[in-house]
Amino acid sequence: MSEQDTLEQGLAQVAAAIADSSRARMLCALMDGRAWTATELSTVAEVSASTASSHLAMLQQQGLTACVRQGKYRYYRIANHEVARVVEQLMGLVEQGSLRSKTPARLRFARTCFDHLAGELGVRLHDSLIARGWLDASSYALTPEGEHHFAQLGVDCQPSGKRHFACHCLDWSERRMHLGGELGTRLLAHLLEKGWLVRGLGSRELILTARGQRLLQQQFGVVPL
């Protein structure tokens, strides 16, 4: 078998793993950035526990998910940021008109994109960082003003070197960019820790609190509609 045939076969296998509706539901659930048990994912996919285990084995075999052991329990998560980016981009390939009509307004407003903020709120925050001159639109490097502002907030601005420190990520519902990379991850963690945002139960939904609405406007100039 030639190298090209191997590549094509591998692509077909990954596509087949994603194509099943139950496995697709599992991947979408895992895009909230948290680790889930097989039982939780079986509920999401509406399949039996044994069927869920088979689905998860296939997803893991294709490098789409990873298993984390904690004592006697096993938790599953998206394998890495590259996989999360591909899943988010595939969501964007869904017919735009039907997607916007079927996606609940609360998810279009604010949700997780694996480990960073997405939706209308994420796009507004991204645009505000650039408009205020805190994030360079071409290099996605923090400017000195941006570093100063994030340091005042208590957000670590030192790159780890393990992935892009900051980058753009195409938002599938807004069709514009939101902030990804380490900075996006740390910023979302900060917003959750400080209670500006809270997670919705059992979904990717993020809920903007009254405190968060006030402070996002004060600190970032973000005024949600």
C-alpha positions as CSV (number, residue, x, y, z in Angstrom):
1,M,0.0,0.0,0.0
2,S,1.4,3.4,-1.0
3,E,1.8,6.3,1.4
4,Q,-1.0,8.1,-0.4
5,D,-3.3,5.1,0.0
6,T,-2.5,4.9,3.7
7,L,-3.3,8.6,4.1
8,E,-6.6,8.2,2.3
9,Q,-7.5,5.2,4.3
10,G,-6.7,7.0,7.6
11,L,-8.8,10.0,6.6
12,A,-11.7,7.7,5.8
13,Q,-11.4,6.0,9.2
14,V,-11.4,9.3,11.1
15,A,-14.3,10.5,9.1
16,A,-16.2,7.3,9.7
17,A,-15.6,7.7,13.5
18,I,-17.1,11.2,13.5
19,A,-19.9,10.3,11.1
20,D,-21.9,8.2,13.5
21,S,-24.6,10.3,15.2
22,S,-24.0,8.9,18.7
23,R,-20.2,9.5,18.5
24,A,-20.9,13.0,17.1
25,R,-23.0,13.7,20.1
26,M,-20.3,12.5,22.4
27,L,-17.7,14.7,20.7
28,C,-20.0,17.8,20.9
29,A,-20.5,17.2,24.6
30,L,-16.8,16.9,25.2
31,M,-16.3,20.3,23.5
32,D,-17.2,21.9,26.8
33,G,-13.6,21.2,27.8
34,R,-14.5,18.9,30.7
35,A,-13.8,15.2,31.1
36,W,-16.9,12.9,31.1
37,T,-17.5,9.4,32.3
38,A,-18.7,6.7,29.9
39,T,-22.0,6.6,31.7
40,E,-22.5,10.4,31.3
41,L,-21.7,10.1,27.6
42,S,-24.1,7.2,27.2
43,T,-26.8,9.4,28.5
44,V,-25.9,12.2,26.1
45,A,-25.8,9.8,23.1
46,E,-28.9,8.0,24.3
47,V,-27.2,4.6,24.0
48,S,-26.5,1.8,26.5
49,A,-23.3,1.8,28.6
50,S,-21.8,-1.1,26.6
51,T,-22.6,0.7,23.3
52,A,-21.0,3.9,24.6
53,S,-17.9,2.0,25.6
54,S,-17.6,0.7,22.0
55,H,-18.1,4.1,20.6
56,L,-15.5,5.6,22.9
57,A,-13.0,2.9,22.0
58,M,-13.3,3.8,18.3
59,L,-12.9,7.5,19.0
60,Q,-9.8,6.8,21.1
61,Q,-8.4,4.5,18.4
62,Q,-8.7,7.3,15.9
63,G,-6.9,9.7,18.2
64,L,-10.0,11.9,18.8
65,T,-10.5,11.3,22.5
66,A,-8.2,10.4,25.4
67,C,-9.0,8.4,28.6
68,V,-7.9,9.8,32.0
69,R,-7.8,7.4,35.0
70,Q,-8.7,8.8,38.4
71,G,-8.6,6.0,41.0
72,K,-11.1,3.4,39.8
73,Y,-12.9,5.8,37.5
74,R,-12.2,6.6,33.8
75,Y,-12.9,9.9,32.3
76,Y,-12.9,10.8,28.6
77,R,-12.0,14.1,27.0
78,I,-11.1,15.5,23.6
79,A,-7.6,14.3,22.8
80,N,-5.9,17.7,22.3
81,H,-6.5,21.3,21.1
82,E,-5.9,20.3,17.5
83,V,-8.8,17.8,17.6
84,A,-11.0,20.4,19.3
85,R,-10.2,23.0,16.6
86,V,-11.2,20.5,13.8
87,V,-14.4,19.6,15.6
88,E,-15.3,23.3,15.9
89,Q,-14.5,23.9,12.2
90,L,-16.7,20.9,11.2
91,M,-19.5,22.5,13.1
92,G,-19.0,25.5,10.9
93,L,-19.6,23.4,7.8
94,V,-23.2,22.7,8.8
95,E,-25.5,24.7,6.7
96,Q,-25.4,28.2,8.0
97,G,-29.1,29.1,7.7
98,S,-30.4,26.0,9.5
99,L,-27.6,26.1,12.1
100,R,-28.5,29.6,13.3
101,S,-32.2,28.7,13.4
102,K,-31.7,25.5,15.3
103,T,-29.0,26.5,17.8
104,P,-30.5,27.9,21.0
105,A,-30.0,31.6,21.5
106,R,-28.2,31.0,24.8
107,L,-25.6,28.9,23.1
108,R,-25.1,31.4,20.3
109,F,-24.5,34.1,23.0
110,A,-21.9,32.3,25.2
111,R,-20.5,28.8,25.2
112,T,-17.2,27.0,25.5
113,C,-15.1,26.1,22.5
114,F,-13.2,23.3,24.3
115,D,-11.3,25.5,26.8
116,H,-12.0,29.0,25.7
117,L,-14.9,31.4,25.3
118,A,-17.0,31.3,22.1
119,G,-20.2,32.7,20.8
120,E,-21.3,36.4,20.5
121,L,-19.7,37.2,23.8
122,G,-16.4,35.6,22.9
123,V,-16.4,37.5,19.5
124,R,-17.1,40.8,21.3
125,L,-14.3,40.3,23.8
126,H,-11.9,39.3,21.0
127,D,-12.8,42.5,19.0
128,S,-12.5,44.7,22.1
129,L,-9.0,43.4,22.9
130,I,-7.9,44.4,19.3
131,A,-9.8,47.7,19.3
132,R,-8.3,48.8,22.6
133,G,-4.8,48.0,21.3
134,W,-4.1,45.2,23.8
135,L,-3.8,42.5,21.2
136,D,-2.0,42.9,17.9
137,A,-4.4,41.9,15.1
138,S,-1.7,40.5,12.8
139,S,0.7,38.7,15.2
140,Y,-1.8,38.0,18.0
141,A,0.9,39.1,20.5
142,L,-0.1,41.0,23.6
143,T,1.0,44.6,23.4
144,P,2.7,46.2,26.5
145,E,-0.7,47.8,27.3
146,G,-2.4,44.4,27.0
147,E,0.2,42.7,29.3
148,H,-0.2,45.5,31.9
149,H,-4.0,45.1,31.8
150,F,-4.0,41.3,32.1
151,A,-1.4,41.4,34.8
152,Q,-3.7,43.8,36.8
153,L,-6.5,41.3,36.4
154,G,-4.2,38.5,37.6
155,V,-4.1,36.6,34.3
156,D,-0.7,34.9,33.6
157,C,0.8,36.4,30.4
158,Q,3.9,34.1,30.2
159,P,3.7,31.6,27.3
160,S,4.4,28.0,28.3
161,G,5.7,27.1,24.8
162,K,3.4,24.1,24.6
163,R,0.9,25.7,22.2
164,H,0.2,29.0,20.6
165,F,-0.1,31.6,23.3
166,A,-2.8,33.5,21.5
167,C,-4.6,32.8,18.2
168,H,-7.8,33.4,16.5
169,C,-10.5,30.7,16.2
170,L,-13.4,30.9,13.8
171,D,-16.7,30.9,15.7
172,W,-19.2,28.6,13.9
173,S,-22.3,30.6,15.0
174,E,-21.0,34.1,14.6
175,R,-18.8,33.4,11.5
176,R,-16.2,35.7,13.0
177,M,-13.1,35.2,15.2
178,H,-12.9,34.6,19.0
179,L,-9.8,34.3,21.1
180,G,-8.1,30.9,21.4
181,G,-4.7,29.6,22.5
182,E,-3.3,29.7,26.0
183,L,-4.5,33.3,26.6
184,G,-8.0,32.3,25.7
185,T,-7.9,29.4,28.1
186,R,-6.5,31.4,30.9
187,L,-9.0,34.2,30.3
188,L,-12.0,31.9,30.4
189,A,-10.6,30.2,33.6
190,H,-10.3,33.7,35.2
191,L,-13.9,34.7,34.2
192,L,-15.2,31.4,35.7
193,E,-13.1,31.6,38.8
194,K,-14.2,35.2,39.5
195,G,-17.9,34.4,38.9
196,W,-18.3,36.6,35.8
197,L,-19.4,33.5,34.0
198,V,-20.9,30.3,35.3
199,R,-21.3,27.0,33.4
200,G,-24.7,25.7,32.3
201,L,-25.6,22.2,33.5
202,G,-24.8,19.4,31.1
203,S,-24.0,21.6,28.1
204,R,-21.4,24.0,26.6
205,E,-23.6,27.0,27.7
206,L,-22.0,29.8,29.7
207,I,-24.1,32.2,31.7
208,L,-23.1,35.8,32.1
209,T,-23.8,37.0,35.6
210,A,-24.8,40.5,36.6
211,R,-21.4,41.0,38.1
212,G,-19.7,39.7,34.9
213,Q,-21.8,42.0,32.7
214,R,-20.8,45.0,34.8
215,L,-17.1,44.1,35.0
216,L,-16.8,43.1,31.3
217,Q,-18.0,46.6,30.4
218,Q,-15.7,48.3,33.0
219,Q,-12.6,46.2,32.3
220,F,-12.9,45.4,28.6
221,G,-15.5,47.8,27.2
222,V,-17.8,44.8,26.2
223,V,-21.4,45.7,26.2
224,P,-23.6,42.6,25.5
225,L,-26.8,43.3,23.6
